[in-house]
């Protein structure tokens, strides 16, 4: 998994690519979230457009990021969730936890509401 970070005034956007499967990915994601919080970014959008697959450990990585940001008073939201990953979120009931958007602009504006 690769992570590319884009930043707006108060929101960080993480463009992920590759399979989200745990292992070293967990440390990379956790360290990225930690770094963003230290820089003052507590609202994060995770772009899953180029993530073809997430396993249970990968879901755990997203949940850990979500809870870390929530504890800091922020939020983690998803965009461009593929149908395959969307079905995993629905089966695991995580679709009720994660806010998911089809467009980056809608996700960005959801933070100001």
TORPA-4810 file (N, C-alpha, C, O; in nm, 3 decimals):
<nodes>
NODE_1_0.084_-0.118_0.000_0.000_0.000_0.000_0.088_0.124_0.000_0.188_0.132_0.072_X
NODE_2_0.050_0.220_-0.081_0.118_0.348_-0.084_0.023_0.456_-0.034_-0.098_0.447_-0.054_X
NODE_3_0.078_0.557_0.033_-0.002_0.668_0.085_0.054_0.798_0.030_0.173_0.827_0.044_X
NODE_4_-0.033_0.877_-0.034_0.003_1.011_-0.079_-0.083_1.108_0.002_-0.204_1.091_0.010_X
NODE_5_-0.019_1.208_0.061_-0.091_1.303_0.147_-0.111_1.434_0.073_-0.018_1.493_0.019_X
NODE_6_-0.237_1.480_0.073_-0.270_1.614_0.023_-0.332_1.689_0.140_-0.403_1.629_0.222_X
NODE_7_-0.307_1.819_0.148_-0.360_1.896_0.261_-0.435_2.019_0.212_-0.391_2.088_0.120_X
NODE_8_-0.549_2.044_0.276_-0.621_2.169_0.256_-0.593_2.252_0.381_-0.500_2.222_0.455_X
NODE_9_-0.672_2.356_0.405_-0.649_2.439_0.523_-0.652_2.358_0.652_-0.563_2.372_0.736_X
NODE_10_-0.754_2.274_0.667_-0.770_2.203_0.795_-0.796_2.054_0.779_-0.818_1.984_0.878_X
NODE_11_-0.795_2.007_0.655_-0.829_1.867_0.629_-0.717_1.801_0.549_-0.666_1.858_0.452_X
NODE_12_-0.679_1.681_0.590_-0.579_1.605_0.516_-0.651_1.498_0.434_-0.745_1.435_0.482_X
NODE_13_-0.606_1.477_0.312_-0.663_1.375_0.225_-0.553_1.272_0.198_-0.445_1.305_0.149_X
NODE_14_-0.583_1.147_0.232_-0.488_1.040_0.209_-0.532_0.961_0.088_-0.637_0.896_0.090_X
NODE_15_-0.453_0.964_-0.017_-0.480_0.885_-0.137_-0.407_0.753_-0.121_-0.284_0.748_-0.131_X
NODE_16_-0.481_0.647_-0.095_-0.422_0.515_-0.080_-0.422_0.442_-0.213_-0.513_0.461_-0.294_X
NODE_17_-0.320_0.360_-0.236_-0.319_0.275_-0.355_-0.258_0.141_-0.318_-0.163_0.133_-0.239_X
NODE_18_-0.314_0.036_-0.375_-0.271_-0.100_-0.344_-0.365_-0.163_-0.243_-0.456_-0.099_-0.193_X
NODE_19_-0.341_-0.290_-0.215_-0.426_-0.363_-0.121_-0.397_-0.319_0.022_-0.282_-0.296_0.059_X
NODE_20_-0.504_-0.307_0.101_-0.493_-0.269_0.242_-0.508_-0.397_0.323_-0.619_-0.443_0.349_X
NODE_21_-0.393_-0.454_0.365_-0.393_-0.589_0.420_-0.326_-0.604_0.556_-0.313_-0.716_0.605_X
NODE_22_-0.282_-0.497_0.616_-0.214_-0.512_0.745_-0.065_-0.525_0.728_-0.009_-0.482_0.628_X
NODE_23_0.001_-0.586_0.828_0.146_-0.597_0.824_0.209_-0.459_0.830_0.171_-0.378_0.914_X
NODE_24_0.305_-0.432_0.741_0.371_-0.300_0.742_0.273_-0.185_0.713_0.296_-0.072_0.755_X
NODE_25_0.163_-0.216_0.641_0.063_-0.113_0.610_0.007_-0.050_0.738_-0.019_0.070_0.742_X
NODE_26_-0.011_-0.131_0.841_-0.067_-0.083_0.966_0.022_0.025_1.026_-0.027_0.129_1.071_X
NODE_27_0.153_0.001_1.028_0.245_0.098_1.084_0.251_0.226_1.001_0.254_0.336_1.055_X
NODE_28_0.252_0.210_0.869_0.255_0.326_0.780_0.133_0.413_0.804_0.145_0.535_0.818_X
NODE_29_0.015_0.352_0.808_-0.110_0.427_0.826_-0.112_0.493_0.963_-0.143_0.612_0.975_X
NODE_30_-0.079_0.416_1.068_-0.080_0.468_1.206_0.018_0.586_1.219_-0.016_0.688_1.279_X
NODE_31_0.137_0.571_1.163_0.237_0.678_1.170_0.193_0.801_1.093_0.218_0.914_1.136_X
NODE_32_0.126_0.780_0.980_0.075_0.892_0.901_-0.029_0.969_0.979_-0.025_1.092_0.984_X
NODE_33_-0.124_0.898_1.041_-0.229_0.963_1.121_-0.165_1.040_1.239_-0.203_1.153_1.268_X
NODE_34_-0.070_0.976_1.305_-0.002_1.039_1.419_0.067_1.169_1.375_0.058_1.271_1.443_X
NODE_35_0.136_1.162_1.262_0.207_1.279_1.209_0.108_1.391_1.177_0.134_1.508_1.209_X
NODE_36_-0.005_1.356_1.115_-0.104_1.457_1.080_-0.161_1.525_1.205_-0.179_1.647_1.207_X
NODE_37_-0.188_1.446_1.309_-0.241_1.502_1.434_-0.139_1.599_1.494_-0.175_1.707_1.541_X
NODE_38_-0.012_1.560_1.493_0.094_1.647_1.545_0.103_1.777_1.467_0.140_1.881_1.522_X
NODE_39_0.069_1.773_1.337_0.071_1.893_1.253_-0.059_1.972_1.264_-0.073_2.078_1.203_X
NODE_40_-0.155_1.922_1.344_-0.280_1.994_1.364_-0.395_1.950_1.276_-0.501_2.011_1.278_X
NODE_41_-0.376_1.844_1.199_-0.482_1.793_1.112_-0.557_1.682_1.186_-0.503_1.573_1.206_X
NODE_42_-0.681_1.712_1.226_-0.760_1.612_1.298_-0.875_1.558_1.214_-0.943_1.463_1.253_X
NODE_43_-0.896_1.619_1.099_-0.998_1.572_1.006_-0.929_1.515_0.884_-0.850_1.583_0.817_X
NODE_44_-0.959_1.388_0.855_-0.889_1.317_0.749_-0.989_1.248_0.657_-1.086_1.186_0.702_X
NODE_45_-0.964_1.260_0.528_-1.041_1.188_0.427_-0.950_1.081_0.369_-0.837_1.110_0.329_X
NODE_46_-0.999_0.958_0.363_-0.922_0.849_0.305_-0.983_0.814_0.170_-1.098_0.770_0.162_X
NODE_47_-0.905_0.834_0.065_-0.949_0.806_-0.072_-0.913_0.661_-0.106_-0.796_0.625_-0.114_X
NODE_48_-1.016_0.579_-0.126_-0.996_0.437_-0.154_-1.011_0.402_-0.302_-1.027_0.285_-0.338_X
NODE_49_-1.006_0.503_-0.388_-1.028_0.480_-0.531_-0.934_0.375_-0.590_-0.975_0.297_-0.676_X
NODE_50_-0.809_0.374_-0.545_-0.710_0.282_-0.602_-0.676_0.168_-0.506_-0.566_0.112_-0.510_X
NODE_51_-0.772_0.135_-0.420_-0.755_0.021_-0.328_-0.851_-0.089_-0.374_-0.972_-0.079_-0.353_X
NODE_52_-0.799_-0.195_-0.436_-0.887_-0.299_-0.489_-0.939_-0.396_-0.383_-1.040_-0.463_-0.404_X
NODE_53_-0.871_-0.403_-0.269_-0.908_-0.505_-0.171_-0.870_-0.461_-0.031_-0.764_-0.401_-0.010_X
NODE_54_-0.956_-0.493_0.065_-0.930_-0.471_0.207_-0.964_-0.601_0.279_-1.073_-0.655_0.260_X
NODE_55_-0.872_-0.652_0.361_-0.906_-0.769_0.441_-0.940_-0.725_0.583_-0.947_-0.605_0.609_X
NODE_56_-0.962_-0.819_0.673_-1.005_-0.783_0.808_-0.899_-0.699_0.880_-0.933_-0.609_0.957_X
NODE_57_-0.774_-0.728_0.856_-0.668_-0.649_0.918_-0.668_-0.508_0.862_-0.645_-0.411_0.934_X
NODE_58_-0.694_-0.496_0.732_-0.705_-0.365_0.669_-0.818_-0.283_0.727_-0.805_-0.163_0.748_X
NODE_59_-0.932_-0.349_0.753_-1.043_-0.282_0.819_-1.001_-0.234_0.957_-1.038_-0.124_1.000_X
NODE_60_-0.925_-0.316_1.027_-0.875_-0.279_1.159_-0.788_-0.154_1.153_-0.792_-0.070_1.243_X
NODE_61_-0.710_-0.141_1.046_-0.626_-0.023_1.028_-0.714_0.101_1.016_-0.686_0.204_1.079_X
NODE_62_-0.820_0.092_0.935_-0.910_0.207_0.919_-0.981_0.240_1.050_-0.997_0.357_1.084_X
NODE_63_-1.024_0.136_1.123_-1.092_0.157_1.250_-0.999_0.225_1.351_-1.040_0.315_1.424_X
NODE_64_-0.873_0.181_1.355_-0.775_0.241_1.446_-0.756_0.390_1.414_-0.750_0.473_1.504_X
NODE_65_-0.746_0.422_1.285_-0.735_0.563_1.245_-0.857_0.642_1.284_-0.847_0.755_1.332_X
NODE_66_-0.974_0.583_1.263_-1.101_0.646_1.298_-1.106_0.678_1.447_-1.137_0.791_1.485_X
NODE_67_-1.076_0.579_1.532_-1.086_0.599_1.677_-0.979_0.697_1.727_-1.005_0.777_1.817_X
NODE_68_-0.859_0.693_1.669_-0.754_0.786_1.708_-0.796_0.930_1.679_-0.782_1.018_1.765_X
NODE_69_-0.848_0.954_1.559_-0.891_1.089_1.522_-1.012_1.134_1.604_-1.019_1.250_1.644_X
NODE_70_-1.105_1.044_1.627_-1.225_1.078_1.706_-1.185_1.118_1.848_-1.239_1.213_1.904_X
NODE_71_-1.089_1.045_1.905_-1.041_1.074_2.040_-0.977_1.214_2.046_-0.979_1.280_2.150_X
NODE_72_-0.921_1.258_1.934_-0.858_1.390_1.926_-0.959_1.500_1.889_-0.921_1.616_1.872_X
NODE_73_-1.086_1.462_1.876_-1.189_1.559_1.840_-1.207_1.577_1.691_-1.270_1.673_1.647_X
NODE_74_-1.151_1.485_1.613_-1.161_1.494_1.468_-1.246_1.383_1.410_-1.327_1.322_1.480_X
NODE_75_-1.225_1.356_1.281_-1.304_1.253_1.213_-1.225_1.196_1.096_-1.138_1.262_1.039_X
NODE_76_-1.259_1.072_1.062_-1.205_1.006_0.944_-1.323_0.969_0.856_-1.416_0.902_0.901_X
NODE_77_-1.318_1.013_0.730_-1.426_0.983_0.636_-1.366_0.919_0.512_-1.249_0.940_0.479_X
NODE_78_-1.447_0.841_0.442_-1.400_0.768_0.324_-1.460_0.827_0.197_-1.573_0.876_0.197_X
NODE_79_-1.381_0.823_0.089_-1.434_0.860_-0.042_-1.393_0.755_-0.144_-1.296_0.681_-0.126_X
NODE_80_-1.471_0.751_-0.252_-1.442_0.662_-0.366_-1.427_0.516_-0.324_-1.334_0.447_-0.366_X
NODE_81_-1.520_0.471_-0.242_-1.518_0.332_-0.197_-1.568_0.244_-0.311_-1.676_0.267_-0.365_X
NODE_82_-1.489_0.144_-0.348_-1.529_0.055_-0.458_-1.647_-0.032_-0.413_-1.672_-0.048_-0.294_X
NODE_83_-1.718_-0.087_-0.510_-1.833_-0.174_-0.478_-1.790_-0.292_-0.391_-1.861_-0.332_-0.300_X
NODE_84_-1.675_-0.346_-0.422_-1.624_-0.462_-0.348_-1.601_-0.428_-0.200_-1.639_-0.503_-0.110_X
NODE_85_-1.536_-0.314_-0.177_-1.510_-0.271_-0.039_-1.639_-0.227_0.029_-1.659_-0.251_0.148_X
NODE_86_-1.726_-0.163_-0.047_-1.857_-0.121_0.008_-1.933_-0.242_0.060_-1.995_-0.235_0.167_X
NODE_87_-1.930_-0.352_-0.012_-2.002_-0.472_0.033_-1.939_-0.528_0.162_-2.010_-0.579_0.248_X
NODE_88_-1.807_-0.518_0.173_-1.740_-0.562_0.296_-1.784_-0.474_0.413_-1.810_-0.524_0.523_X
NODE_89_-1.791_-0.343_0.390_-1.835_-0.251_0.496_-1.979_-0.280_0.538_-2.012_-0.271_0.656_X
NODE_90_-2.064_-0.316_0.442_-2.204_-0.345_0.475_-2.215_-0.476_0.553_-2.289_-0.483_0.652_X
NODE_91_-2.144_-0.579_0.510_-2.149_-0.709_0.577_-2.100_-0.698_0.721_-2.157_-0.760_0.811_X
NODE_92_-1.996_-0.620_0.742_-1.938_-0.606_0.876_-2.008_-0.499_0.960_-1.972_-0.476_1.075_X
NODE_93_-2.107_-0.433_0.901_-2.181_-0.324_0.967_-2.095_-0.199_0.988_-2.137_-0.107_1.059_X
NODE_94_-1.977_-0.196_0.929_-1.892_-0.078_0.942_-1.940_0.037_0.854_-1.897_0.151_0.869_X
NODE_95_-2.030_0.006_0.762_-2.091_0.111_0.681_-2.171_0.208_0.767_-2.196_0.321_0.726_X
NODE_96_-2.212_0.163_0.886_-2.285_0.252_0.978_-2.189_0.337_1.061_-2.230_0.436_1.122_X
NODE_97_-2.061_0.301_1.063_-1.960_0.375_1.140_-1.893_0.481_1.052_-1.885_0.598_1.089_X
NODE_98_-1.846_0.438_0.936_-1.772_0.529_0.848_-1.868_0.610_0.762_-1.959_0.556_0.700_X
NODE_99_-1.845_0.742_0.758_-1.915_0.825_0.660_-1.843_0.807_0.528_-1.720_0.815_0.522_X
NODE_100_-1.919_0.782_0.424_-1.860_0.755_0.294_-1.922_0.846_0.188_-2.044_0.866_0.185_X
NODE_101_-1.838_0.900_0.102_-1.883_0.993_-0.001_-1.829_0.950_-0.137_-1.721_0.891_-0.147_X
NODE_102_-1.907_0.980_-0.241_-1.863_0.945_-0.376_-1.776_1.055_-0.436_-1.701_1.031_-0.531_X
NODE_103_-1.785_1.176_-0.380_-1.709_1.289_-0.434_-1.629_1.357_-0.325_-1.678_1.377_-0.213_X
NODE_104_-1.507_1.393_-0.358_-1.419_1.459_-0.262_-1.478_1.591_-0.211_-1.466_1.622_-0.093_X
NODE_105_-1.541_1.667_-0.299_-1.598_1.797_-0.260_-1.705_1.780_-0.153_-1.712_1.858_-0.058_X
NODE_106_-1.788_1.677_-0.168_-1.893_1.654_-0.069_-1.833_1.615_0.067_-1.881_1.658_0.172_X
NODE_107_-1.729_1.534_0.063_-1.662_1.496_0.189_-1.598_1.618_0.254_-1.607_1.635_0.376_X
NODE_108_-1.534_1.702_0.175_-1.471_1.823_0.231_-1.576_1.914_0.294_-1.555_1.964_0.404_X
NODE_109_-1.687_1.936_0.225_-1.790_2.025_0.278_-1.862_1.964_0.398_-1.922_2.038_0.477_X
NODE_110_-1.858_1.833_0.414_-1.926_1.769_0.528_-1.859_1.806_0.660_-1.922_1.797_0.765_X
NODE_111_-1.733_1.847_0.657_-1.665_1.886_0.780_-1.709_2.023_0.830_-1.701_2.051_0.950_X
NODE_112_-1.755_2.108_0.740_-1.795_2.243_0.782_-1.938_2.246_0.835_-1.980_2.345_0.895_X
NODE_113_-2.011_2.138_0.813_-2.150_2.133_0.858_-2.156_2.107_1.001_-2.265_2.099_1.058_X
</nodes>
